[in-house]
Amino acid sequence: MSNQGFINILVAEDNEVSRNMMMGILRAQGFNTHGAENGDSAIKVTEETDIDMALVDVNMSPTGGFEFVKHTLSKGLKIPVVIITGDDSADLLMEASSLGIAKVMQKPVAPDRLIETVHRILKRKGLNPSPLAVQAHNTRYTPEELMDQTIELASENARTERGGPFAAIVASGEGQVLGTGKSGKAARFDPTAHAEVIAIRQAVEKLGKDDLSDCILYCSSQPTRIGKALIESVAIPEVYYGLTHEDTGGISEHKQVKEAVYTQLCHDQALEMYRTAKADKAE
Protein backbone atom coordinates (compact mmCIF):
# COMPACT_ATOMS: atom_id res chain seq x y z
CA MET A 1 0.00 0.00 0.00
CA SER A 2 2.83 2.42 -0.71
CA ASN A 3 0.86 3.83 -3.64
CA GLN A 4 -1.65 6.52 -2.69
CA GLY A 5 -4.10 5.11 -5.17
CA PHE A 6 -4.57 2.10 -2.93
CA ILE A 7 -5.06 4.01 0.30
CA ASN A 8 -8.72 4.16 1.34
CA ILE A 9 -9.94 7.02 3.51
CA LEU A 10 -13.43 7.16 4.99
CA VAL A 11 -15.11 10.55 5.44
CA ALA A 12 -18.18 10.33 7.71
CA GLU A 13 -19.98 13.67 7.92
CA ASP A 14 -23.71 14.37 7.93
CA ASN A 15 -23.28 17.72 6.21
CA GLU A 16 -23.07 16.94 2.49
CA VAL A 17 -21.19 20.11 1.56
CA SER A 18 -18.50 19.59 4.19
CA ARG A 19 -18.23 15.89 3.35
CA ASN A 20 -17.78 16.58 -0.35
CA MET A 21 -15.22 19.30 0.36
CA MET A 22 -13.01 17.00 2.41
CA MET A 23 -13.39 14.14 -0.05
CA GLY A 24 -12.48 16.47 -2.92
CA ILE A 25 -9.33 17.66 -1.16
CA LEU A 26 -8.23 14.08 -0.49
CA ARG A 27 -9.02 12.89 -4.01
CA ALA A 28 -6.89 15.74 -5.35
CA GLN A 29 -4.06 14.17 -3.35
CA GLY A 30 -4.62 10.81 -5.05
CA PHE A 31 -6.40 8.96 -2.24
CA ASN A 32 -9.43 6.71 -2.61
CA THR A 33 -12.29 8.26 -0.63
CA HIS A 34 -15.48 6.71 0.73
CA GLY A 35 -18.29 8.91 2.02
CA ALA A 36 -20.81 8.21 4.79
CA GLU A 37 -23.60 10.42 6.11
CA ASN A 38 -23.72 8.95 9.61
CA GLY A 39 -22.11 6.40 11.91
CA ASP A 40 -24.27 3.51 10.68
CA SER A 41 -23.36 4.02 7.03
CA ALA A 42 -19.71 4.48 8.08
CA ILE A 43 -19.82 1.10 9.83
CA LYS A 44 -21.22 -0.45 6.66
CA VAL A 45 -18.33 1.00 4.64
CA THR A 46 -15.81 -0.64 7.00
CA GLU A 47 -17.59 -3.98 6.50
CA GLU A 48 -17.28 -3.73 2.73
CA THR A 49 -13.89 -2.02 2.31
CA ASP A 50 -10.47 -2.15 3.95
CA ILE A 51 -10.29 1.38 5.36
CA ASP A 52 -6.83 2.75 6.19
CA MET A 53 -8.00 5.89 7.98
CA ALA A 54 -11.28 7.61 8.92
CA LEU A 55 -12.34 11.23 9.32
CA VAL A 56 -15.48 11.20 11.43
CA ASP A 57 -17.83 13.94 12.64
CA VAL A 58 -18.82 13.63 16.30
CA ASN A 59 -22.44 14.72 16.07
CA MET A 60 -24.21 12.55 13.52
CA SER A 61 -27.66 11.00 13.83
CA PRO A 62 -28.63 8.36 14.70
CA THR A 63 -25.09 7.08 15.27
CA GLY A 64 -22.32 9.56 16.07
CA GLY A 65 -18.57 9.53 15.71
CA PHE A 66 -17.71 8.10 19.12
CA GLU A 67 -20.22 5.28 18.62
CA PHE A 68 -18.51 4.49 15.32
CA VAL A 69 -15.13 4.35 17.04
CA LYS A 70 -16.47 2.07 19.78
CA HIS A 71 -17.82 -0.28 17.10
CA THR A 72 -14.46 -0.49 15.30
CA LEU A 73 -12.73 -1.24 18.59
CA SER A 74 -15.22 -3.98 19.43
CA LYS A 75 -14.54 -5.57 16.04
CA GLY A 76 -10.78 -5.34 16.45
CA LEU A 77 -10.41 -2.95 13.51
CA LYS A 78 -7.23 -0.92 13.76
CA ILE A 79 -8.39 2.17 11.91
CA PRO A 80 -6.82 5.47 12.96
CA VAL A 81 -9.65 7.95 13.43
CA VAL A 82 -9.61 11.73 13.22
CA ILE A 83 -12.58 13.31 14.96
CA ILE A 84 -14.04 16.38 13.24
CA THR A 85 -15.95 18.68 15.60
CA GLY A 86 -16.90 22.20 16.51
CA ASP A 87 -16.63 21.36 20.21
CA ASP A 88 -13.39 22.04 22.05
CA SER A 89 -14.60 21.09 25.52
CA ALA A 90 -12.39 19.21 27.96
CA ASP A 91 -15.00 16.43 28.21
CA LEU A 92 -14.83 15.74 24.48
CA LEU A 93 -11.04 15.74 24.46
CA MET A 94 -10.96 13.35 27.42
CA GLU A 95 -13.35 10.91 25.74
CA ALA A 96 -11.37 11.12 22.50
CA SER A 97 -8.19 10.32 24.40
CA SER A 98 -9.78 7.36 26.21
CA LEU A 99 -10.86 5.89 22.86
CA GLY A 100 -7.43 6.28 21.32
CA ILE A 101 -8.50 8.90 18.77
CA ALA A 102 -5.54 9.84 16.59
CA LYS A 103 -6.45 13.53 16.27
CA VAL A 104 -9.23 15.99 17.04
CA MET A 105 -9.68 18.69 14.39
CA GLN A 106 -11.88 21.75 14.73
CA LYS A 107 -14.39 22.78 12.07
CA PRO A 108 -14.13 24.10 9.48
CA VAL A 109 -11.10 22.02 8.50
CA ALA A 110 -8.46 23.97 6.59
CA PRO A 111 -7.22 22.08 3.50
CA ASP A 112 -3.52 22.36 4.38
CA ARG A 113 -4.13 21.08 7.94
CA LEU A 114 -6.23 18.22 6.60
CA ILE A 115 -3.55 17.12 4.15
CA GLU A 116 -0.77 17.43 6.73
CA THR A 117 -2.73 15.45 9.33
CA VAL A 118 -3.64 12.65 6.90
CA HIS A 119 -0.05 12.22 5.71
CA ARG A 120 1.35 12.24 9.24
CA ILE A 121 -1.11 9.63 10.52
CA LEU A 122 -0.68 7.36 7.50
CA LYS A 123 3.10 7.44 7.88
CA ARG A 124 2.69 6.57 11.56
CA LYS A 125 0.67 3.55 10.44
CA GLY A 126 3.48 2.43 8.15
CA LEU A 127 2.02 3.71 4.91
CA ASN A 128 4.16 6.00 2.81
CA PRO A 129 2.12 8.34 0.64
CA SER A 130 4.17 10.30 -1.85
CA PRO A 131 5.11 13.93 -1.11
CA LEU A 132 2.23 16.35 -1.17
CA ALA A 133 0.93 16.61 -4.69
CA VAL A 134 -0.45 20.05 -3.90
CA GLN A 135 1.89 21.64 -1.39
CA ALA A 136 0.12 24.98 -1.55
CA HIS A 137 -3.37 23.55 -1.74
CA ASN A 138 -5.67 26.53 -1.85
CA THR A 139 -9.22 25.30 -1.91
CA ARG A 140 -11.61 28.04 -2.92
CA TYR A 141 -15.16 27.94 -1.61
CA THR A 142 -18.16 29.69 -3.08
CA PRO A 143 -20.13 32.16 -0.93
CA GLU A 144 -22.88 29.55 -0.57
CA GLU A 145 -20.37 26.92 0.61
CA LEU A 146 -18.82 29.32 3.10
CA MET A 147 -22.22 30.30 4.44
CA ASP A 148 -23.13 26.62 4.72
CA GLN A 149 -19.98 26.05 6.80
CA THR A 150 -20.88 29.05 8.96
CA ILE A 151 -24.38 27.75 9.63
CA GLU A 152 -22.95 24.31 10.41
CA LEU A 153 -20.57 25.87 12.96
CA ALA A 154 -23.48 27.74 14.53
CA SER A 155 -25.56 24.58 14.71
CA GLU A 156 -22.68 22.66 16.29
CA ASN A 157 -22.21 25.45 18.81
CA ALA A 158 -25.88 25.31 19.77
CA ARG A 159 -25.91 21.51 20.09
CA THR A 160 -22.92 21.52 22.43
CA GLU A 161 -24.43 24.40 24.44
CA ARG A 162 -21.26 26.41 24.07
CA GLY A 163 -22.98 29.70 23.44
CA GLY A 164 -25.94 29.61 21.10
CA PRO A 165 -26.49 29.28 17.34
CA PHE A 166 -24.07 31.99 16.28
CA ALA A 167 -20.90 31.62 14.18
CA ALA A 168 -18.83 33.54 11.65
CA ILE A 169 -16.11 32.95 9.06
CA VAL A 170 -13.66 35.43 7.54
CA ALA A 171 -12.54 34.42 4.06
CA SER A 172 -10.29 35.90 1.41
CA GLY A 173 -11.83 37.30 -1.72
CA GLU A 174 -10.83 34.04 -3.42
CA GLY A 175 -12.82 31.99 -0.89
CA GLN A 176 -10.07 30.73 1.43
CA VAL A 177 -10.95 30.47 5.13
CA LEU A 178 -8.83 32.84 7.24
CA GLY A 179 -10.64 32.86 10.57
CA THR A 180 -13.61 31.27 12.34
CA GLY A 181 -15.55 32.27 15.41
CA LYS A 182 -18.37 30.98 17.59
CA SER A 183 -20.19 32.82 20.33
CA GLY A 184 -19.33 31.61 23.82
CA LYS A 185 -21.04 31.45 27.18
CA ALA A 186 -18.47 33.98 28.32
CA ALA A 187 -20.33 36.54 26.20
CA ARG A 188 -22.53 37.15 29.26
CA PHE A 189 -19.47 38.55 31.01
CA ASP A 190 -17.28 39.49 28.03
CA PRO A 191 -19.18 41.85 25.73
CA THR A 192 -16.65 41.25 22.95
CA ALA A 193 -17.02 37.44 22.83
CA HIS A 194 -19.18 37.45 19.71
CA ALA A 195 -18.67 35.13 16.75
CA GLU A 196 -17.72 37.79 14.21
CA VAL A 197 -15.29 39.44 16.64
CA ILE A 198 -13.48 36.15 17.29
CA ALA A 199 -13.35 35.31 13.57
CA ILE A 200 -11.86 38.72 12.76
CA ARG A 201 -9.27 38.32 15.54
CA GLN A 202 -8.16 35.00 14.04
CA ALA A 203 -7.91 36.43 10.54
CA VAL A 204 -5.89 39.42 11.71
CA GLU A 205 -3.48 37.18 13.61
CA LYS A 206 -3.11 34.81 10.65
CA LEU A 207 -2.48 37.58 8.12
CA GLY A 208 -0.36 39.70 10.44
CA LYS A 209 -2.25 42.87 9.54
CA ASP A 210 -5.39 44.70 10.63
CA ASP A 211 -6.48 45.70 7.13
CA LEU A 212 -9.03 43.17 5.89
CA SER A 213 -10.24 45.25 2.95
CA ASP A 214 -9.69 42.27 0.65
CA CYS A 215 -11.72 39.88 2.82
CA ILE A 216 -15.37 38.89 3.19
CA LEU A 217 -17.24 38.08 6.40
CA TYR A 218 -19.89 35.36 6.65
CA CYS A 219 -22.21 35.38 9.69
CA SER A 220 -25.02 33.04 10.71
CA SER A 221 -26.96 36.17 11.69
CA GLN A 222 -26.53 39.92 11.41
CA PRO A 223 -23.44 41.19 13.25
CA THR A 224 -23.84 42.79 16.65
CA ARG A 225 -23.18 46.50 17.19
CA ILE A 226 -19.70 45.69 18.49
CA GLY A 227 -19.15 43.44 15.49
CA LYS A 228 -20.20 46.19 13.09
CA ALA A 229 -17.77 48.64 14.68
CA LEU A 230 -14.93 46.14 14.31
CA ILE A 231 -15.94 45.35 10.72
CA GLU A 232 -15.61 49.03 9.87
CA SER A 233 -12.36 49.30 11.82
CA VAL A 234 -10.65 46.55 9.78
CA ALA A 235 -12.33 47.73 6.57
CA ILE A 236 -14.13 44.52 5.60
CA PRO A 237 -16.10 45.64 2.53
CA GLU A 238 -18.68 42.86 2.26
CA VAL A 239 -20.72 40.85 4.78
CA TYR A 240 -23.05 37.92 4.15
CA TYR A 241 -25.51 36.88 6.86
CA GLY A 242 -28.24 34.28 7.24
CA LEU A 243 -30.69 35.75 9.76
CA THR A 244 -31.75 39.27 10.71
CA HIS A 245 -31.94 40.64 14.25
CA GLU A 246 -35.70 40.32 14.00
CA ASP A 247 -35.35 36.61 13.17
CA THR A 248 -33.25 35.95 16.27
CA GLY A 249 -34.98 38.33 18.65
CA GLY A 250 -31.84 40.42 18.98
CA ILE A 251 -31.43 44.19 19.01
CA SER A 252 -32.97 45.70 15.90
CA GLU A 253 -31.18 48.45 14.06
CA HIS A 254 -34.42 50.41 14.26
CA LYS A 255 -34.58 50.37 18.06
CA GLN A 256 -33.52 53.55 19.78
CA VAL A 257 -30.36 53.21 21.86
CA LYS A 258 -29.44 55.97 24.28
CA GLU A 259 -26.08 57.39 23.27
CA ALA A 260 -23.34 57.92 25.83
CA VAL A 261 -22.38 61.45 26.82
CA TYR A 262 -18.81 62.30 25.80
CA THR A 263 -16.99 65.03 27.75
CA GLN A 264 -13.35 65.99 27.36
CA LEU A 265 -11.45 66.09 30.66
CA CYS A 266 -7.79 66.60 31.68
CA HIS A 267 -6.78 67.50 28.14
CA ASP A 268 -3.37 68.97 29.00
CA GLN A 269 -2.25 65.97 31.08
CA ALA A 270 -3.43 63.52 28.43
CA LEU A 271 -1.69 65.46 25.66
CA GLU A 272 1.57 65.54 27.62
CA MET A 273 1.37 61.78 28.21
CA TYR A 274 0.75 61.18 24.51
CA ARG A 275 3.67 63.35 23.36
CA THR A 276 6.00 61.67 25.83
CA ALA A 277 4.97 58.21 24.65
CA LYS A 278 5.50 59.22 21.01
CA ALA A 279 8.94 60.64 21.80
CA ASP A 280 10.00 57.51 23.69
CA LYS A 281 8.92 55.35 20.78
CA ALA A 282 10.89 57.45 18.31
CA GLU A 283 14.16 57.05 20.28
N, C-alpha and C positions, 0 to 999 in steps of 0.2 A: 504493500500500500504506500509506496514512496511517491507514486504519481498522484497529483491532486485530483485527477479525474476519477479516481477510485475511492476518494474520501467522501463519506456520506455524512451530511450535517442536517439534523432535524431542527426546524424552527417552529415552535409551538407558541402561537400568539392569537388571541381571539379577535384582535383588531386587524382586519384584512389589509389595510394600507400599510401599517407597520410591519406586518408579516411579509408582505411582498417587497417592501423596501429592503429588509434584512436579507431576504433570499436573493434579491437582485444584486446586492453588494457582494455576497458570497459567490454567486454564479460568475460574476465578473472576475473573480479570483480563480476560477476554474474548479470550484468544488461542486459536487452533486448535492442538491438541496431537496429536502422533503418537508412540506408544510403540514401543519395541523392546527385546527382552530380551538382545540381544548385538550385537556389531559387525556380524555378517553381516546380521541383520535390519535394522539401522540403515542399512547400505549400500543395501539393497533399498528402504527408504523414500525415500532420496534419489534413487533412480532413477525412482520413481513420483510424487514430489511435490516442488515447489519449496520447499525448506526455507530459512527465513530465519536460523535459529539452532539450535544443538544443545547439549544438556546430556548429557554422556557420561561414564559410569563408566569408570575405568581398567581395573579387573580384571573382565573378562567373558570367558566361555569359549564357543566356541573363539577368537573374535576380540575383542580388547580395544579400549579407547578410543583408544590411540595408533595402533593398526593402522587403525582407522576414519578417523582424521585423515589418515594417510598416503595412504589410498585417495582421500579427497576432494581432496587436493592433486594426486595423480597425474591426476585427472580434470579438474582446473582449476576445481573447485567452490569458490566463495568463501563458505564458510559459517563464520561465527564460532563457535568451539567453546569451551564451558566444561567443563573437566574436573572431575568429581566424584570425590573420593577420600578415603580415610582415612590416606593416606601424606603426610607433610610433609617427606620427605627431600630433600636438596639434589639428588640425582641425578634425581628425578622433576621437580623444578622446572626443572632445566637442560634436560631433554628437552622439557618443555612449552614452554619459551622457544624452543628451536631449531625447534619445529614451528609457532610462531606462535600458540599457544593464547591465546585472549582472556583467560581467567581460570581460576585453579585454586581450587576451593571445597572446604573440608573437610566431611566428613560428621559428624553429620547436618546437612543444610542448613536453616538457619532461614528461615522463610517471608519475613520482611521483607528479609533479605539476598538471597534468591532474586529477589524482585520488583525490588529496587533494581538488582541486577546485570543482569537481563534488560532493563530499561528503558534503562540506561546504554549497554549494548552495541548495542541496536537503534538508539538515537539516533546512535551513532557510525557506524553503517552507513548512516544517512540516512533511517531510518524514524522516524516520529514518533507513537508510541503516546500515547493520551490520558493525562492525569494519573492517578495511581494510583486505581483504583476502590475499593480497600480500603486506605486509608493505614495504618490500624492493624490489619493483617491478623493475627488471632490464631488460627492453626490449632490446634485441640485434638486431641490424639491419645489414643486409648484405651490402657489399660495394656498390652494385647497388642501394639499398634503400637509403643509405646515400648520394650517388651522386644525386639521384633523388630529395631528400630533398634540397640539395645544389642548384641544378638548379632551383627548385621552388622558393627558397629564392631570387635567382638572378633575376628571372622573376618578382617577386613581387616588388623587388627594382626598376626595370626598369619601371614598370607600374606606380608606385607612384612617379617617377621622383626624387628619393632620392639620386641617385648617379650612375646609370648605371647598366647593367646586370652582376654584379659581386658579388659573395658570397662565403663563405667558412664555413666548419664545421670541428672541431677537435673532434675525437672520440677515445675511448679507443680501445685497440686491440680486445676487445670482442664486439665492435659495439655500445657502449653507448655514446650518445652525451655529450660532455664536454664543448664545446664552439661554438658559431656561430658568424659570422661577415658578414657585408654587406658594400660595399664601400659607402662613403658619399660624398655629394657635397663639404664638407669641404676639401676633398682631394686636391682641387685646391690650398688650402692655407696650408694644413697640409700634408706633404709628407708621413706621416706614416699612414694616414687614409685609409688603404687598407683592403679589406675583410679578407685576411688571417692573417694580423697583429692583427686585432680586435678579431678574433676567437681565436688566440693563447693567447692573453691577458686574455680573459674570462677563458680559460682552466687553465692557470697558477693560476689565482685568485681562481678558484674553487678547484683545487687540493692543493693549498698552496705550490707549488714547481715549479721550473723553468726547471726541467728535464722531458721532454715529450718523452723520448726514448721508452716508451711503448704505444705511441699514433700514430694515423694515421690522416693525413690532407686530406680533400676533398675540391677541388676548382672548381668553374665553369669554370675557365680558368687558364692557367699557372701562377704561382705566379710571382709577380713583383721582381725586384732585391732586394728591401728592404725586401720583404717577404722571399726570399730565404736566405738572411743573417740571419733573425730571425729563420727560420726553422733550419738552421745549429746550431744557438746559443742554441736552446732548445733541440737539438738532435732528432728531429722528423725523424724517419728512412724511412718513406714511405709516398708518396704523390700521390693522384689520381687527375686528372684534366680532364675537358671536352674539352676545346678548347686550341689551341696553340696561341702564340703571333701573328703568321701570320694570323690565323683565325679572330682575333679581331682587327688587325691593330696596335697592340702594338709594343713595342720595342723587336726586335728579338735578340736572344742570339748571332746570327752571326754578328750583327751590331757592328762596332767598337765604343767604348766609350772611350773618352779621360780620362785617369786616373789622379787623383789629384797628386800634388807634395807634398810629405811628408818631412818636415825638422824639425829636433829636435832643440828646442830653450829653453833657461832658464832651463837647466837640473838640476843644483844645487838647485835652488829655488824650483822647482817642487819636487825634491827628498826629500828636507827638509820638505816640506808641507806633503808629503805622510808619512814619518816616524813619524811626530808629530801626524797625524791623527790616525795612527796605535797604537801608544803608548797611546793616549787618550782612544781609544776603549778598550785597554787591561786593563786599570785601573778599 
